[in-house]
Amino acid sequence: MTERERTLAAVEQKQTDIPAVGNAVSIATIDLMDATGCSFPEAHLDAETMAGLAAAGYDRCNMRRTRWAARWTGAGGI
């Protein structure tokens, strides 16, 4: 399954090949900020800092998607 197929299947409560791991709110935790050196409010003002914090969710937590619920409701494609 592709990431998109897996996410849509999970939202529709269908079977997936592996668990669909994601967070519809935010993955920015104090621990990730400490580990990466990327923190708020700097991340809100600097794209590179925000990218570092966002990448930590994948690199350190293996989260393949974030904020998919906002996209699912029409804000953009998955």
C-alpha positions as CSV (number, residue, x, y, z in Angstrom):
1,M,0.0,0.0,0.0
2,T,1.1,3.5,-0.6
3,E,1.0,6.0,2.3
4,R,-2.1,7.6,0.9
5,E,-3.9,4.3,0.5
6,R,-2.9,3.3,4.0
7,T,-4.1,6.5,5.5
8,L,-7.4,6.5,3.6
9,A,-8.0,2.8,4.6
10,A,-7.3,3.6,8.2
11,V,-9.7,6.5,8.2
12,E,-12.4,4.3,6.7
13,Q,-11.6,1.6,9.3
14,K,-10.4,-0.9,6.6
15,Q,-7.5,-3.3,7.0
16,T,-4.0,-2.0,6.2
17,D,-0.7,-3.8,5.5
18,I,1.0,-2.1,8.5
19,P,-0.4,0.2,11.1
20,A,-1.1,3.8,9.8
21,V,0.8,6.0,12.3
22,G,0.1,9.7,12.4
23,N,-1.1,12.6,14.4
24,A,-3.8,14.9,13.4
25,V,-2.8,17.6,15.8
26,S,0.9,18.2,16.3
27,I,4.0,16.2,16.9
28,A,6.0,19.1,18.3
29,T,6.8,18.0,21.8
30,I,9.3,19.4,24.3
31,D,11.4,16.2,23.9
32,L,11.6,16.6,20.1
33,M,12.4,20.3,20.4
34,D,15.2,19.5,22.9
35,A,16.5,16.7,20.7
36,T,16.6,18.7,17.5
37,G,17.4,22.2,18.9
38,C,14.3,23.4,16.9
39,S,11.8,25.0,19.2
40,F,8.9,27.4,19.4
41,P,8.5,30.3,18.8
42,E,11.5,30.2,16.4
43,A,10.1,27.4,14.4
44,H,7.0,29.6,13.6
45,L,9.3,32.3,12.1
46,D,12.0,30.3,10.3
47,A,11.2,27.7,7.6
48,E,14.4,25.7,8.2
49,T,13.8,25.4,11.9
50,M,10.2,24.3,11.3
51,A,11.3,21.7,8.7
52,G,13.8,20.3,11.3
53,L,11.1,20.0,13.9
54,A,8.7,18.4,11.4
55,A,11.3,16.0,10.1
56,A,11.9,14.8,13.7
57,G,8.5,13.2,13.8
58,Y,9.5,11.0,10.9
59,D,13.1,10.5,11.8
60,R,12.7,9.9,15.6
61,C,9.1,8.6,15.9
62,N,8.5,7.0,12.5
63,M,5.4,9.1,12.0
64,R,4.7,9.0,8.3
65,R,2.1,11.7,8.2
66,T,1.0,14.7,10.3
67,R,-2.1,16.8,10.2
68,W,-3.8,14.5,7.7
69,A,-7.2,15.3,9.3
70,A,-7.0,18.9,8.1
71,R,-6.2,17.7,4.6
72,W,-8.9,15.0,4.7
73,T,-11.5,17.8,5.3
74,G,-10.6,19.6,2.2
75,A,-7.6,21.8,3.0
76,G,-5.4,19.8,0.5
77,G,-4.5,16.4,-0.8
78,I,-3.0,13.6,1.3
